[in-house]
Amino acid sequence: MDPKEIHYKLKQCKSYWELKKKVLNTFKKDENYTLQDIQRLAQSSEIEQQLKKLISNYIKKSKKREPIKQDELEFINVAKAKWTDLLFKNLEVVYQMSKQQEEDETNKGIFIYDERNLLQFLSSYKSPNPNHNRLVQINIPFNNIHQLFDKYRYLTQQEEMTDEKIYKIRKQIENEQIESELEKICCHFLPIGERTNLYLKYFELENQDAALQQQFNKLQKETLNQFFDELIESDTNEIAEDSFYFVFSDQIMLCLKSLMRDKSIKEHIAIYLHNLKSNQEMPLCGFLPFKNLAKYVAPFCYISTKTHIIYYLFREFFCRYLSFLHSISSHQNSIVSIALKIEEAVTHQSPKLYMHLKQIGCDSLKIIFHEILYCFIGTLEPQEILLIYDQIIGHNSLDILVILACGVLSKYKSSLLLSKNQQEIDEIFQALRDDKFTELVNQAYL
């Protein structure tokens, strides 16, 4: 960004005008003052620091989010290409199944891939110098596990949410413009009534209701191969059976159909299909829908009653964060990295449990992978999911999923150590529906 563009952006910001007013009020009306006088004032107060924050915030926002087309590790690029080939083979099979169902007039759930397909691929692909004790034998660098746990330790010491604290947070959200400061607010538990305002401000969607509605209506008119709509309908039918989300099934379906038609998405998501053929038919969004995509939309139905607002909040969150869970890359938020961190954390915290699960053919990553890939949506209650979303925004990271995975395994450790097969583990995990975010976080630190 050049200085003129930065200045233009600053003038649109409430905080900028407040800082300017503060400077002008310091000098008397008739007093002559120079640029050097203003600089000295700014340096002797917090004005300079606040202005630097505003400028760095706009520079950060100006950096374009792009798909991870080429990874710095070549074997990851090879893996990405193999995964793309597998997806299109699956696509062809599913397409034929869809045509057969039309002829037979049946309506079974169809999908291109699910968590089992993804985990199977991750566990079958081996990189140079793999760790043979891990289910995922892809060797990429990732953040130190002890530092990761230190980062979230404050969550075990949260203060009670008083009326005074709620009012203070509300005022912070109203007055704050800087993305990094909004992230700090998100790091701590948000009052339920303040989340909508913070999310809209953070994703730069506030005060745009009419424009967003108009854009959303335009998306409905985009043409798309009916087959992809059928995949979306099949996926939404499954979440319609969830007692938390069945009342929102029409809104969820509309959001997903809009997502498939949104051309702008393919330039911002982490998912990138390697060596894509030019004649290959694709949704306009640039990626193939997967099973349980509807789950990612569902929690946003508890943030707003307006379908177009639900869509744009979901779209931003998916592009910035959730798409990494379907990205084969060495990025710290990618599903590869998250999976490796979970295995590393469990081996450090519960080596006995890790080995027991491995011996009965139910690796720790395998039994928790569904919850991780879908952020516990459909497992925990919606308000608990939104607490997870707060932490993802607050730290600009998916690492909270590692903490929660360890929390689940820690809470059910005694029962899991007695388990003998997958069926017994599935029975143990049925109790997850009643678990709470704070409880699982605390369990991770025991």
N, C-alpha and C positions, 0 to 999 in steps of 0.2 A: 504493500500500500504506500502511495506517495503522501507527503505531508498535507496536500490539499484534500485528499480523500479522507485522511484521518481527521482533519479539522471538520470536514462536513459531517462525519459520523459523530464526532464529539458534540456538535451543536444540536444533534437530535436527542442527546442524553440529558436527563434531568439533573444528574450529578454535576455535569459540566457547568450548567447555569448557576447552580448553588455555589460552586467554587468561585466562579466569576463574581457573583454577588458578594461573596465573602471578601474578595480582594478589593472591590470597589468601596465597600463599607469601611474598610480600614483607612482609606485615604479620604481627607476632607474634600468636599465638592470643588472648592476653588484652589485646592492645593496642586501645585505642579509636581508631577512625579515622572520618573524615567523608567525605561525598561529594566534598568539595573535595580531600581527601587522595588519593582514587582518581583524580580528574581530573588532579591534578598528576603523579601517577605515570604515568598513561597518556600525558600530553603529553611527559614527559621520556624516555620509552622509545618503542619501536615499536608499543606496544599500540594507541594511538589510530589510527595509520595502518592497522594490520591490521584493526581493527574497522570503519573506514570502507570498506575494500575489501570486507569481507564484506557490509556493508549495501548498498553500490552494486551488488554482484553480484546480490543478491536483487531489488533494484529493477529492474535490467536484465532479469532473467529473467521478472519479472512482466509486462513489456510484451508484449502479445499480438501474435503474428505474424498478419497478415491478408493476404488476396489484395489485389493492387493494383487496386482497382475503378475508381478515377478517377485519371488521371495529371494532374500539374500542367500539362502541355502539352496543349492541346486537340487538336492535330493527331495526337498519339499516341492519344488516345481514339478518334478517327476511324479510325485505322489498326487499332486493337484490334477495333473493330466490324466492319471489312471482313474482317479475319482470321477472326473468329468466323463470319461469313457463309460464307466460303470453306470452313471446316472442316465446316460442316453440309451444304454442297453435296456435299463429298467423302464425308461420312458416308452420305448417301443413295445415292450411286453404289456405294460399297463394300457397303452393305447389299444392294442388288440383285444385285451380283456374288456375294455370299455365298449368296443364295437360288438363283442360277443354278448355282453349283458343287454345291449339294446335289442339284439335279435331275440334273446331269451326272455326279455322283459323282466330281468332280475335287477336288484339294486344292492349289491354287496359293496362294502367299503373298499375303495381303491386308492392307492398312493404310490408315488414314485420311490420314496425311501422313507424309512423311519429310524428310530434310535438304534435298533438292532443292526440294520444295514451299515450305519455309520460306525458303530463300535466294532463291528466285524472287520470293516475296512481298516480302521485305525490299528486294530490288534494283529492284522495279517501283514501290514506293511512294515518292513524293517529298514532302518536307516544304517549308515555306517556306525560302528562302535555302539551297538544297542545295549541296554541294560536287560539282560535275559531274565531277571527276576520280576520284571514289570509286565503287565498285560499289554500296555502300549510301548513298543520298542522303537520309538522314534526319538532320537537323541537331539534335542534342541536346548539352548540355554533358557533358564527361567529364573524368576526372582527367588531370592533366599526365603525358605519356608519360615524360619524364625522371625525374619523381618515382616513377612506377610501377617503372621499372627500378632506381632507387636502393633501393627497398624490398626487392627480392629479391637484391640484389648479394651479400649475405652467403652465399648458397647456393653461390657459386663458391669459398668458402674454408672448407668444412666440415672439421672435425677427424676423425681416425680414431676409430671406435667401439671403445674399450677396455672390458675387463671392469669396470674401476673406474667408467667413465662410464655404462655400462649399469646398474650397481648404484645410482648416484646418481640416474639418471632414474627407476628403479623406485621408489625411496624418495620422490621428488618427487611421483609420481603417487599413491602410497598416501596421502600426507599432505596433498595439495592438494585444496581444495574450491572455490576461486574459479575461475569460468569463464575470466576473462581470463588467469589464471596457467596454466591448462591449455592455453590457446591458445598461450602463449609456449613451452611444452614442445613443442607440435606443430610450431612453426615450424622446429625443428631436427630432424634425422633421428631417427626413433624406432626403437629396437630392435624387431625383428619380434615378439618375445614380449610386449612391453608395450603394443602398440597396442590390443588388445581391452579391457584394463582402462581405458585412457585414454578410449576412445570410449564405453564404457558409463558411465563417470563423467561425461564431458562432456555426454552426452545424457540424464543423470539416469535411467539404466536399471539401474544396479548394484543387486545384492541384491533383484531383483524377478522372479527367474526363474519362480516358480510363478504369479505374477499375470499376467505377460506370456504365459505358455503358455495360461492360461485365456482371456485376451482374444483371443489368436490363434485358439483353437479356436472361439470364438463367431463370429468373422468368417467362418469356413468355412460357417456355417449361414445366413448372409444370402443372400437370393434375388437373382438378377441376370439380366437378359436374356441368353439363351444366346449371342446374337450377340457380345457383348463378351468372353465367355469364348473364343469361336472366334478373335477377334482376338489374344487373349493366347496361345493355343495356337500360332497361326501364327507369332507373334513368337518364342516360346520354341523352336520347331522350328529357327529359323535359328541361334540361339546354340548349339544342341545340336551344330552342325557345327564349332564352335570347339574346337580341341584343348585350350585352357586351361580351358574351362568345361563341356564336354559331360557330365562326370560329375555336374554339379550341376543338370542340366536340370529334374528333378522338383522340387527345392527352389525353383528360380527361378520355375517355373510356379505353384507354390503361393503364393509371395510376391506375385506379380503379381495372381493372382486375389483374394488377400486385400486388396491395395491397391485394386482396383476396388470392393470391398465396404466399405471403411473410410470411414464417414461423417465422421469427425473431420478428415479430410485437407483437405476443401474450405475449411475455416476457416483453414488455415495455409499453403497453397501460394501461390506468386507468380502462378500461372496464373489468369487470370480471363476467362471467356467473356462478352463484352460483349453486352448486349441479348438474353440468352437467353430463348427463349419458354417459357412455363410448361408447355406440353404436350409439350415436347421430351424424349424419353427419353434419360437420361444414366446413366452409372455412378454409384454412390453416392458416389464420391470427388470428384465435381464437375468432372472434366476428361476429355477424350477421349484414349484411349491412342494412342500414335504408334509408328511403326516403330522398333525397337531400344530400346524401353523396357526390355526384358530385360537389355540391356547394363548399365544402371545398378545392377541388383541383383547381377550376377555377382561383382564383386570382393569383396563382403561375405562370400561363401562361403569366402574364404580367411581370414576373421577369426574365424568361429565355425562349429562343426559343428551347432549347434542351429538349426533352421529358424525358430523364433519369434524368436530373437535376431537372426538375419540379417535378418528382416523389419523389426523395430523399429529396428535400426541404419540400414537402408536408408531406411525411412520418414522418420526424422528428417533424414537427410542430404538426401534428395530435397526435402522440404518447405523446409528452410533454404537450400539452395544450388542443386541441380540443376534444380529447377522454374523458376528464373530463366532457364535456357537455352531455355525455351519460353514466355517472357513478353515480350509486346510492351509495353514501358514504357521510361521514361527513367531507371530505377534503374541504378546503377553496375554491378550484376551481371547486368542483362538481356542477352539475346542481341544486342539492338540496340547497346548500349554496348560489349560485348566485340568485336563485329564492327568497329565504328568504331575502337576502340583498336588492333586488329590492323592495319587499313589505315594508320592514322596512323603506327604504329611501323615498318612495312615501308617506307613512303615516306621516313622519316627515315634508316633504317639501310641500306636497299638500293634507292635510287631507280632504279638501272639495271635491277635484277631486276623491280621493280614495273612499270616501263614495258614491259619485254620481255614479261612475262606478259599484260599488258593488250593488247598489240598482237597476240598470237596467240590472243586470246579466252579466255584461261585466267587470270583475275584471281587474285592471290595469295590473297584471301579464299576464292574459289571452290574452289581446290585443297586448302585446309586445313580447310574448313568442316566436313566430316564428322568429322574428328578432334576439332575444338573442341567440336562439339555433343554428342559422346559421350565427352568427356574422355579420348580416346585409348584407350578400352576396346575390346578386340578388335584393337588395333594394337600397343600395348606389352604387355609381360608383366604379370601381375596385381600383382606386388610393386612394379613401377614405378608402376602406377596408384594404389596405396595411398600412395605418396610424394606424388602429386598431391593426393590426398584430405587428407593431413596438412597440406599448405600451404593448402588451401582453408579448413580449420578454423582453422589457426593465424592466418590473416589475416582470417578471416571475409569472404572475397572470392574471386571466380573469376579474378582478374587473373593468376594463375600460368599460365592458359591462353594469355594474350597472350605471355608469356615463352617458353613452349614452342612456340607457333606460329612465333615469330621464330627460335627455335633450329632448328627443322626446315628452314625456308627458308634459313637461314644454312649449315647443314651440307650441303645439296644444291644450293647456289647455282650452283656451276660447271656441274653437269649440267643444272640448270633453264635456265640461260642458253643452252644449246645445244638445248633442246627446241623442237619445232615445233608440237606439238598435244597434246591431252589424253591420247591413248594413250601417248605417250612419257613424259608426266609420271606416269601411273599405273604404268608400269614402274619409274620411278625410286623411287616411293614404296613399292614392294614391300619395300625394304630397311628400312623403318621398324620392322618386326617385331622387329628385333635391337637397336634403339636403347635407350638407357638414359636415365633421368630426368636424372641429373647431367650427362651428356654434352650433352643438348639445352639444359640451362640454361647450361652453359659456352659453347656455340656461340652463344647469344643475345647474349653479351657480347663477342664477338670483333669 
